[in-house]
Amino acid sequence: MAERVYVRSKLTGSVGYIDGTMVHFNGYCVGPYREQENTFDVTATEIVKFHEEEQRRLAAEQERKKKESGLLALCGLTHSDFVRFRGVYREGDELVVETRENGVSMRSVNAIRNIHYKSSEPDDFDTTYEYYRFAIPTGTPPALGKAT
């Protein structure tokens, strides 16, 4: 892994880093490094703040994945059962899983084979998103899996 070189976006003022040839801001790789889009005037204090924010973001992401795993487990599912998993929530007696399958034949086959599978439909506005619906087994407490 290449050493991090910290940069500031000329467009947003955000602090990020270059890891090899790619630039990362807010936990996302935003593409190849372009000299005209970034500067190197990042202070040590800003780097410390960047690391603190990165740790908070990673902790929040771990907590979110833990909650998602709990919801998916209601129907015997995991994140890996879906192509490009994006999110999950409980809607009444159903579990709804959002994926980004790009409107091609990239179906989440393992999910469709699940005994609790009910249906799937593309998003009304953006057909690259697909929503899978699963019947939550009877006897599951309604409060379990409520969005917070």
Rosetta blueprint (number, residue, H / E / L):
1 M L
2 A L
3 E L
4 R E
5 V E
6 Y E
7 V E
8 R E
9 S E
10 K L
11 L L
12 T L
13 G L
14 S L
15 V E
16 G E
17 Y E
18 I E
19 D E
20 G L
21 T L
22 M E
23 V E
24 H E
25 F E
26 N L
27 G L
28 Y E
29 C E
30 V E
31 G E
32 P E
33 Y L
34 R L
35 E H
36 Q H
37 E H
38 N E
39 T E
40 F L
41 D L
42 V L
43 T L
44 A H
45 T H
46 E H
47 I H
48 V H
49 K H
50 F H
51 H H
52 E H
53 E H
54 E H
55 Q H
56 R H
57 R H
58 L H
59 A H
60 A H
61 E H
62 Q H
63 E H
64 R H
65 K H
66 K H
67 K H
68 E H
69 S H
70 G H
71 L H
72 L H
73 A H
74 L L
75 C L
76 G L
77 L L
78 T L
79 H H
80 S H
81 D H
82 F L
83 V L
84 R L
85 F E
86 R E
87 G E
88 V E
89 Y E
90 R E
91 E E
92 G L
93 D L
94 E E
95 L E
96 V E
97 V E
98 E E
99 T E
100 R E
101 E L
102 N L
103 G L
104 V L
105 S L
106 M L
107 R L
108 S L
109 V H
110 N H
111 A H
112 I H
113 R L
114 N L
115 I L
116 H L
117 Y E
118 K E
119 S E
120 S E
121 E E
122 P E
123 D L
124 D L
125 F L
126 D L
127 T L
128 T L
129 Y E
130 E E
131 Y E
132 Y E
133 R E
134 F E
135 A E
136 I L
137 P L
138 T L
139 G L
140 T L
141 P L
142 P L
143 A L
144 L L
145 G L
146 K L
147 A L
148 T L
